């Protein structure tokens, strides 16, 4: 594909993602009381929200450490400091340059250019890193499913499903990602730390909005909406997460206004955190190999 054609396709993808995000958010706000959303934000305890932001930042730092374990497995040795800068740069690209090169693709490009590493291996490391995060996200959702007061299909088997997910993922490692088998436990451990920090961050967002009842159900719906937001059909999951959160709240008899406000606040926290990457887009990370 020629350069002009590739650029045109990227622009079309961006326009389509923006259109989907705008359509989803428009639909959400026609289904809820938008004035109530504004009231929730006005009465929020911002100390809780700032603490949620701090926890989210720590979750991203833990995610960076996990990714570097995968890199080291491929004999890509870069310092944790520079890897964190690279990770933040990728976050910035994912949110603010969604129609062009994704953050993951840009990280792969830089590592190949600076270190001369195999493209297939770099892609594999980043892909399995993402997959490991999804496994932890799914496991947390199943864990909270077992504690929700609402009757949801399969909730009685949630604990068994967690075992199936983790066991199935370990089997997947053994069959298709054998080189990562020796790092299975540490990367899965980091994934649970990452997701745990984000779950606690959502807990403090809810506290900031004065929510004290059905906290487990709200966080469960948040996790499900996060899984749906992974599908790359909008800008950073904007719109799709709120849509999923709204319908999930309706299904579990939760407040759709609180649910959408929580979702928007989490997205705002993600945007603020990703802005740190702007600095590293100007002062690029020093990607040089270390001895170990």
Phi, psi and omega per residue, in radians:
X1 nan 2.326 -3.116
X2 -1.238 2.815 -3.126
X3 -1.052 -0.797 3.109
X4 -1.055 -0.686 3.139
X5 -1.154 -0.713 3.133
X6 -1.118 -0.738 3.134
X7 -1.126 -0.708 3.131
X8 -1.120 -0.719 3.120
X9 -1.124 -0.690 3.114
X10 -1.112 -0.695 3.114
X11 -1.135 -0.740 3.123
X12 -1.099 -0.705 3.102
X13 -1.092 -0.745 -3.139
X14 -1.108 -0.799 -3.140
X15 -1.068 -0.724 -3.132
X16 -1.149 -0.757 3.128
X17 -1.121 -0.723 3.109
X18 -1.121 -0.677 3.141
X19 -1.150 -0.730 3.124
X20 -1.131 -0.767 3.130
X21 -1.078 -0.787 -3.123
X22 -1.138 -0.743 -3.133
X23 -1.136 -0.740 -3.131
X24 -1.131 -0.782 -3.136
X25 -1.167 -0.665 3.100
X26 -1.073 -0.782 3.136
X27 -1.096 -0.763 -3.138
X28 -1.017 -0.809 -3.067
X29 -1.326 -0.204 2.994
X30 -1.482 -0.248 -3.093
X31 -1.746 -0.174 -3.107
X32 -2.175 2.996 3.082
X33 -1.522 1.712 -3.077
X34 -1.126 -0.501 3.079
X35 -1.125 -0.622 3.101
X36 -1.155 -0.641 3.090
X37 -1.065 -0.763 3.133
X38 -1.128 -0.671 3.108
X39 -1.109 -0.708 3.130
X40 -1.084 -0.751 -3.139
X41 -1.168 -0.668 -3.121
X42 -1.160 -0.630 -3.067
X43 -1.610 0.071 -3.055
X44 -1.158 2.587 3.012
X45 -1.600 1.800 -2.988
X46 -1.283 -0.235 3.046
X47 -1.109 -0.732 3.087
X48 -1.124 -0.685 -3.103
X49 -1.195 -0.652 3.091
X50 -1.146 -0.685 3.102
X51 -1.130 -0.653 3.087
X52 -1.090 -0.702 3.098
X53 -1.075 -0.761 3.138
X54 -1.087 -0.761 3.125
X55 -1.108 -0.666 3.123
X56 -1.133 -0.707 3.090
X57 -1.052 -0.783 3.110
X58 -1.083 -0.613 3.123
X59 -1.128 -0.636 3.124
X60 -1.264 -0.571 3.060
X61 -1.143 -0.711 3.092
X62 -1.148 -0.641 3.107
X63 -1.131 -0.653 3.085
X64 -1.111 -0.729 3.110
X65 -1.085 -0.692 3.116
X66 -1.099 -0.780 -3.136
X67 -1.077 -0.646 -3.121
X68 -1.191 -0.445 3.035
X69 -1.112 -0.738 3.093
X70 -1.123 -0.730 3.123
X71 -1.065 -0.794 -3.134
X72 -1.101 -0.528 3.082
X73 -1.104 -0.442 3.088
X74 -1.718 0.276 -3.129
X75 1.061 0.600 3.027
X76 -1.817 1.787 -3.044
X77 -1.879 1.756 3.031
X78 -2.144 2.642 -3.066
X79 -1.114 2.691 3.125
X80 -1.079 -0.623 -3.134
X81 -1.104 -0.855 -3.133
X82 -1.224 -0.580 3.087
X83 -1.143 -0.655 3.099
X84 -1.132 -0.708 3.080
X85 -1.068 -0.752 3.132
X86 -1.105 -0.693 -3.141
X87 -1.121 -0.767 3.141
X88 -1.149 -0.641 3.076
X89 -1.081 -0.719 3.096
X90 -1.100 -0.687 3.087
X91 -1.077 -0.736 3.135
X92 -1.075 -0.779 3.123
X93 -1.114 -0.693 -3.120
X94 -1.083 -0.670 -3.080
X95 -1.515 -0.788 -2.952
X96 -1.760 -0.184 3.038
X97 -2.263 0.988 -2.987
X98 -1.268 -0.356 -3.078
X99 -1.572 -0.227 -3.106
X100 -1.835 -2.137 -3.132
X101 -1.417 2.202 3.129
X102 -1.255 2.861 3.139
X103 -1.053 -0.740 3.130
X104 -1.106 -0.770 -3.141
X105 -1.110 -0.642 -3.131
X106 -1.215 -0.669 3.065
X107 -1.051 -0.770 3.129
X108 -1.085 -0.754 3.140
X109 -1.061 -0.796 -3.119
X110 -1.133 -0.749 -3.131
X111 -1.145 -0.669 3.110
X112 -1.181 -0.729 -3.096
X113 -1.210 -0.782 -3.048
X114 -1.424 -0.606 -3.049
X115 -1.933 -0.144 3.112
X116 1.176 0.539 -3.098
X117 -1.463 2.825 -3.116
X118 -1.182 2.266 -3.083
X119 -1.099 -0.707 -3.119
X120 -1.117 -0.713 -3.137
X121 -1.181 -0.712 3.117
X122 -1.111 -0.763 3.122
X123 -1.101 -0.729 3.135
X124 -1.067 -0.752 -3.136
X125 -1.088 -0.801 -3.105
X126 -1.202 -0.688 -3.129
X127 -1.116 -0.843 -3.114
X128 -1.200 -0.560 3.045
X129 -1.042 -0.806 3.111
X130 -1.111 -0.763 -3.122
X131 -1.065 -0.689 3.116
X132 -1.102 -0.652 3.082
X133 -1.120 -0.675 3.120
X134 -1.137 -0.648 3.127
X135 -1.096 -0.768 3.110
X136 -1.135 -0.719 3.114
X137 -1.055 -0.786 3.120
X138 -1.119 -0.722 -3.129
X139 -1.123 -0.727 3.098
X140 -1.128 -0.693 3.117
X141 -1.079 -0.751 3.114
X142 -1.151 -0.660 3.108
X143 -1.067 -0.806 -3.137
X144 -1.252 -0.499 3.083
X145 -1.011 -0.658 -3.110
X146 -1.224 -0.275 -3.113
X147 -1.873 -0.061 3.132
X148 -1.241 2.456 -3.117
X149 -1.359 -0.384 -3.132
X150 -1.326 2.576 3.098
X151 -1.413 1.991 -3.123
X152 -2.146 2.447 3.115
X153 -0.925 2.375 3.078
X154 1.285 0.062 -3.119
X155 -1.090 -0.513 3.120
X156 -1.227 -0.296 -3.097
X157 -1.949 0.281 -3.044
X158 -1.035 -0.757 -3.120
X159 -1.092 -0.723 3.113
X160 -1.125 -0.674 -3.139
X161 -1.147 -0.586 3.088
X162 -1.088 -0.770 3.107
X163 -1.072 -0.719 3.132
X164 -1.111 -0.756 -3.128
X165 -1.102 -0.861 -3.108
X166 -1.197 -0.707 3.101
X167 -1.161 -0.726 3.125
X168 -1.138 -0.640 3.114
X169 -1.195 -0.689 3.084
X170 -1.090 -0.678 3.098
X171 -1.155 -0.675 3.099
X172 -1.072 -0.743 3.060
X173 -0.997 -0.824 -3.055
X174 -1.146 -0.637 -3.065
X175 -1.476 -0.700 -2.991
X176 -2.058 -0.378 -3.093
X177 -2.222 0.947 -3.007
X178 -1.035 -0.588 -3.089
X179 -1.179 -0.311 3.132
X180 -1.682 -0.027 -3.049
X181 -1.041 -0.658 -3.099
X182 -1.248 -0.288 3.110
X183 -1.869 0.183 -3.088
X184 -0.955 -0.909 -3.072
X185 -1.114 -0.843 3.141
X186 -1.123 -0.687 -3.105
X187 -1.263 -0.624 3.068
X188 -1.179 -0.680 3.077
X189 -1.039 -0.815 3.094
X190 -1.079 -0.641 -3.138
X191 -1.099 -0.679 3.104
X192 -1.231 -0.570 3.053
X193 -1.137 -0.816 3.136
X194 -0.992 -0.912 -3.077
X195 -1.220 -0.604 3.100
X196 -1.085 -0.738 3.104
X197 -1.093 -0.674 3.134
X198 -1.248 -0.617 3.063
X199 -1.091 -0.773 3.117
X200 -1.151 -0.613 3.084
X201 -1.066 -0.751 3.108
X202 -1.146 -0.652 3.072
X203 -0.989 -0.772 -3.128
X204 -1.282 -0.501 3.017
X205 -1.100 -0.789 3.103
X206 -1.077 -0.727 3.088
X207 -1.090 -0.685 3.125
X208 -1.097 -0.489 3.125
X209 -1.644 0.152 3.060
X210 1.366 0.329 3.134
X211 -1.487 2.273 3.112
X212 -2.238 -0.299 -3.122
X213 -1.858 2.593 3.077
X214 0.983 0.611 -3.138
X215 -1.023 -0.744 -3.111
X216 -1.048 -0.740 -3.123
X217 -1.150 -0.710 3.107
X218 -1.091 -0.769 -3.117
X219 -1.203 -0.627 3.079
X220 -1.046 -0.825 3.136
X221 -1.116 -0.647 3.076
X222 -1.027 -0.786 -3.128
X223 -1.106 -0.722 3.104
X224 -1.117 -0.747 3.132
X225 -1.140 -0.561 3.101
X226 -1.176 -0.660 3.079
X227 -1.098 -0.725 3.131
X228 -1.196 -0.633 -3.115
X229 -1.175 -0.292 3.105
X230 -1.136 -0.527 3.127
X231 -1.066 2.093 -2.988
X232 -1.402 1.121 -3.131
X233 -1.960 -0.042 3.082
X234 -2.449 -3.117 -3.092
X235 -1.413 1.836 3.116
X236 1.060 0.429 -3.125
X237 1.412 0.067 -3.141
X238 -1.089 2.356 3.135
X239 1.582 -0.933 -3.122
X240 -1.179 -0.684 3.103
X241 -1.131 -0.784 -3.129
X242 -1.131 -0.665 3.129
X243 -1.119 -0.819 3.124
X244 -1.130 -0.695 -3.141
X245 -1.109 -0.732 -3.115
X246 -1.117 -0.852 -3.116
X247 -1.204 -0.608 3.071
X248 -1.119 -0.701 3.115
X249 -1.121 -0.732 3.114
X250 -1.102 -0.691 -3.123
X251 -1.146 -0.630 -3.091
X252 -1.717 0.207 3.106
X253 1.035 0.721 3.065
X254 -1.751 2.946 3.103
X255 -1.295 2.042 3.115
X256 -1.143 -0.531 3.137
X257 -1.179 -0.794 3.082
X258 -1.095 -0.748 -3.109
X259 -1.056 -0.834 -3.128
X260 -1.156 -0.666 3.132
X261 -1.133 -0.706 3.076
X262 -1.075 -0.779 -3.135
X263 -1.090 -0.775 3.128
X264 -1.138 -0.670 3.132
X265 -1.157 -0.700 3.118
X266 -1.126 -0.686 3.105
X267 -1.147 -0.687 3.104
X268 -1.108 -0.721 3.090
X269 -1.079 -0.701 3.095
X270 -1.095 -0.739 3.124
X271 -1.095 -0.818 -3.127
X272 -1.061 -0.787 -3.142
X273 -1.116 -0.706 -3.121
X274 -1.168 -0.436 -3.140
X275 -1.105 -0.392 3.066
X276 -0.996 -0.532 -3.114
X277 -1.187 -0.302 3.107
X278 -1.054 -0.703 3.132
X279 -1.064 -0.704 -3.098
X280 -1.380 -0.246 3.006
X281 -1.318 -0.381 3.091
X282 -1.588 -0.796 3.082
X283 -1.911 1.600 -3.003
X284 -1.077 2.551 3.056
X285 -1.037 2.539 3.096
X286 -1.507 1.742 -3.085
X287 -1.662 1.643 3.108
X288 -2.255 2.491 -3.139
X289 -1.175 2.467 2.985
X290 -1.829 2.950 -3.071
X291 -1.239 -0.447 -3.137
X292 -2.772 nan nan
